[in-house]
């Protein structure tokens, strides 16, 4: 049986909730991960489950460190080691440019 590795996260994941028709989509750019539900509460619960699966499967495959680094996460140099997701520094609603 593979050894389970514990990972400490230093901060919370930024999650965006979008409405697509009657569906609520929960998305985090920090993991490039999304899921959905019929309500925000359902989308949140589904998202929490998806995050658990994401970390469990990456850990099981031995790819967690590579995946997090590729997504811009930073690993601390202190013990115990922690990971921090990319920092959200702003949010804008930009107009879509004209195109032909």
PASEBA-1860 file (N, C-alpha, C; in nm, 3 decimals):
! residues 100
1> XXXXXXXX> 0.084/-0.118/0.000/0.000/0.000/0.000/0.088/0.124/0.000 ~ 0.053/0.224/-0.081/0.131/0.346/-0.091/0.120/0.427/0.037 ~ 0.229/0.492/0.074/0.232/0.576/0.193/0.155/0.705/0.165 ~ 0.064/0.741/0.257/-0.013/0.863/0.241/0.070/0.981/0.289 ~ 0.081/1.084/0.209/0.157/1.202/0.243/0.059/1.310/0.287 ~ 0.088/1.374/0.400/0.005/1.484/0.449/0.060/1.613/0.391 ~ -0.029/1.699/0.345/0.009/1.827/0.286/-0.061/1.937/0.364 ~ 0.014/2.037/0.407/-0.045/2.151/0.477/-0.061/2.266/0.379
9> XXXXXXXX> -0.178/2.328/0.380/-0.204/2.442/0.295/-0.203/2.567/0.382 ~ -0.139/2.671/0.333/-0.119/2.792/0.412/-0.237/2.888/0.405 ~ -0.317/2.880/0.302/-0.430/2.972/0.290/-0.547/2.900/0.224 ~ -0.654/2.973/0.205/-0.774/2.915/0.147/-0.773/2.930/-0.005 ~ -0.853/2.846/-0.071/-0.865/2.854/-0.217/-0.964/2.962/-0.256 ~ -0.929/3.045/-0.355/-1.027/3.138/-0.407/-1.124/3.060/-0.498 ~ -1.253/3.073/-0.474/-1.353/3.002/-0.554/-1.449/3.104/-0.613 ~ -1.474/3.092/-0.742/-1.566/3.179/-0.815/-1.692/3.099/-0.843
17> XXXXXXXX> -1.808/3.158/-0.819/-1.935/3.093/-0.850/-1.999/3.167/-0.967 ~ -2.028/3.093/-1.074/-2.087/3.149/-1.195/-2.222/3.084/-1.220 ~ -2.314/3.161/-1.273/-2.445/3.105/-1.307/-2.448/3.078/-1.458 ~ -2.475/2.953/-1.493/-2.488/2.912/-1.633/-2.625/2.849/-1.649 ~ -2.720/2.928/-1.696/-2.858/2.880/-1.704/-2.910/2.857/-1.563 ~ -2.954/2.735/-1.535/-3.004/2.701/-1.402/-2.897/2.636/-1.315 ~ -2.775/2.630/-1.365/-2.666/2.562/-1.295/-2.569/2.664/-1.236 ~ -2.519/2.634/-1.117/-2.415/2.715/-1.054/-2.283/2.639/-1.068
25> XXXXXXXX> -2.184/2.705/-1.125/-2.051/2.646/-1.145/-1.957/2.706/-1.041 ~ -1.885/2.620/-0.969/-1.782/2.661/-0.875/-1.647/2.633/-0.940 ~ -1.560/2.735/-0.944/-1.431/2.723/-1.013/-1.321/2.789/-0.932 ~ -1.205/2.724/-0.925/-1.087/2.786/-0.868/-0.974/2.785/-0.969 ~ -0.921/2.903/-1.001/-0.805/2.906/-1.091/-0.680/2.848/-1.025 ~ -0.677/2.844/-0.891/-0.560/2.792/-0.820/-0.534/2.645/-0.848 ~ -0.639/2.570/-0.882/-0.625/2.429/-0.919/-0.677/2.401/-1.059 ~ -0.727/2.503/-1.126/-0.794/2.489/-1.255/-0.898/2.377/-1.245
33> XXXXXXXX> -0.982/2.387/-1.143/-1.078/2.282/-1.108/-1.217/2.343/-1.096 ~ -1.315/2.274/-1.149/-1.453/2.323/-1.136/-1.549/2.207/-1.117 ~ -1.665/2.241/-1.065/-1.775/2.148/-1.051/-1.902/2.232/-1.047 ~ -2.018/2.169/-1.030/-2.141/2.247/-1.035/-2.249/2.188/-0.946 ~ -2.357/2.261/-0.936/-2.474/2.218/-0.860/-2.592/2.304/-0.900 ~ -2.707/2.269/-0.848/-2.828/2.346/-0.878/-2.839/2.470/-0.790 ~ -2.768/2.472/-0.676/-2.765/2.587/-0.586/-2.619/2.615/-0.550 ~ -2.594/2.732/-0.490/-2.458/2.762/-0.445/-2.415/2.660/-0.339
41> XXXXXXXX> -2.506/2.624/-0.249/-2.472/2.528/-0.144/-2.434/2.393/-0.204 ~ -2.509/2.348/-0.304/-2.478/2.220/-0.369/-2.347/2.228/-0.447 ~ -2.326/2.339/-0.517/-2.201/2.357/-0.591/-2.083/2.360/-0.495 ~ -2.098/2.426/-0.380/-1.992/2.432/-0.278/-1.961/2.292/-0.224 ~ -2.064/2.217/-0.190/-2.044/2.080/-0.139/-1.976/1.993/-0.244 ~ -2.020/2.002/-0.369/-1.959/1.924/-0.477/-1.815/1.967/-0.499 ~ -1.790/2.098/-0.486/-1.655/2.149/-0.505/-1.562/2.096/-0.395 ~ -1.608/2.099/-0.271/-1.527/2.047/-0.161/-1.491/1.900/-0.184
49> XXXXXXXX> -1.586/1.823/-0.233/-1.561/1.682/-0.263/-1.460/1.669/-0.378 ~ -1.473/1.753/-0.481/-1.381/1.748/-0.594/-1.238/1.782/-0.551 ~ -1.224/1.879/-0.460/-1.091/1.916/-0.411/-1.029/1.799/-0.334 ~ -1.108/1.731/-0.251/-1.057/1.614/-0.179/-1.009/1.507/-0.277 ~ -1.089/1.481/-0.378/-1.052/1.381/-0.479/-0.926/1.424/-0.553 ~ -0.918/1.551/-0.591/-0.801/1.605/-0.661/-0.674/1.577/-0.582 ~ -0.673/1.618/-0.453/-0.553/1.600/-0.372/-0.525/1.452/-0.344 ~ -0.627/1.374/-0.320/-0.608/1.231/-0.295/-0.547/1.163/-0.417
57> XXXXXXXX> -0.601/1.190/-0.535/-0.552/1.124/-0.656/-0.411/1.170/-0.694 ~ -0.383/1.300/-0.681/-0.247/1.348/-0.709/-0.147/1.287/-0.612 ~ -0.186/1.275/-0.486/-0.099/1.215/-0.386/-0.077/1.067/-0.417 ~ -0.185/0.997/-0.449/-0.176/0.855/-0.480/-0.085/0.830/-0.600 ~ -0.091/0.918/-0.699/-0.009/0.901/-0.821/0.134/0.954/-0.805 ~ 0.158/1.026/-0.694/0.291/1.083/-0.673/0.318/1.206/-0.757 ~ 0.213/1.275/-0.801/0.229/1.391/-0.889/0.192/1.524/-0.823 ~ 0.157/1.522/-0.695/0.104/1.643/-0.632/0.201/1.760/-0.642
65> XXXXXXXX> 0.326/1.739/-0.606/0.423/1.850/-0.608/0.436/1.907/-0.749 ~ 0.451/1.822/-0.851/0.464/1.870/-0.988/0.340/1.946/-1.033 ~ 0.222/1.895/-0.998/0.097/1.960/-1.038/0.086/2.097/-0.973 ~ 0.111/2.104/-0.842/0.099/2.233/-0.773/0.199/2.335/-0.828 ~ 0.322/2.293/-0.851/0.422/2.383/-0.908/0.377/2.432/-1.045 ~ 0.322/2.344/-1.128/0.278/2.385/-1.262/0.162/2.483/-1.257 ~ 0.088/2.483/-1.145/-0.024/2.576/-1.127/0.016/2.703/-1.055 ~ 0.145/2.721/-1.026/0.194/2.844/-0.966/0.198/2.845/-0.815
73> XXXXXXXX> 0.178/2.729/-0.751/0.185/2.722/-0.605/0.331/2.733/-0.560 ~ 0.351/2.781/-0.437/0.485/2.796/-0.379/0.495/2.707/-0.256 ~ 0.607/2.635/-0.246/0.634/2.549/-0.131/0.725/2.623/-0.035 ~ 0.692/2.618/0.094/0.774/2.686/0.194/0.905/2.610/0.213 ~ 1.001/2.680/0.270/1.129/2.617/0.300/1.138/2.582/0.448 ~ 1.032/2.610/0.523/1.030/2.583/0.666/0.970/2.446/0.693 ~ 0.987/2.399/0.814/0.926/2.274/0.858/0.819/2.304/0.960 ~ 0.701/2.247/0.959/0.658/2.156/0.853/0.635/2.234/0.724
81> XXXXXXXX> 0.657/2.165/0.614/0.644/2.229/0.484/0.498/2.259/0.453 ~ 0.473/2.376/0.397/0.338/2.416/0.359/0.339/2.460/0.213 ~ 0.221/2.466/0.156/0.204/2.513/0.019/0.110/2.633/0.019 ~ 0.139/2.730/-0.067/0.052/2.846/-0.083/0.009/2.857/-0.228 ~ -0.122/2.875/-0.252/-0.169/2.893/-0.389/-0.129/3.030/-0.442 ~ -0.136/3.049/-0.573/-0.110/3.183/-0.628/-0.204/3.284/-0.561 ~ -0.152/3.401/-0.534/-0.229/3.505/-0.466/-0.320/3.579/-0.564 ~ -0.445/3.593/-0.525/-0.539/3.674/-0.604/-0.508/3.819/-0.571
89> XXXXXXXX> -0.474/3.898/-0.672/-0.437/4.037/-0.648/-0.541/4.135/-0.700 ~ -0.644/4.086/-0.765/-0.748/4.175/-0.814/-0.850/4.101/-0.897 ~ -0.956/4.171/-0.928/-1.063/4.116/-1.012/-1.122/4.230/-1.091 ~ -1.139/4.208/-1.219/-1.197/4.308/-1.307/-1.303/4.244/-1.395 ~ -1.404/4.322/-1.430/-1.499/4.283/-1.533/-1.464/4.367/-1.655 ~ -1.393/4.307/-1.749/-1.346/4.379/-1.867/-1.444/4.364/-1.982 ~ -1.463/4.469/-2.061/-1.549/4.457/-2.179/-1.485/4.365/-2.282 ~ -1.567/4.292/-2.353/-1.516/4.206/-2.460/-1.487/4.295/-2.581
97> XXXX> -1.365/4.287/-2.636/-1.332/4.373/-2.751/-1.411/4.333/-2.876 ~ -1.428/4.428/-2.964/-1.495/4.401/-3.092/-1.405/4.312/-3.176 ~ -1.465/4.220/-3.248/-1.389/4.134/-3.337/-1.476/4.101/-3.456 ~ -1.410/4.066/-3.564/-1.483/4.037/-3.686/-1.467/3.891/-3.725
END
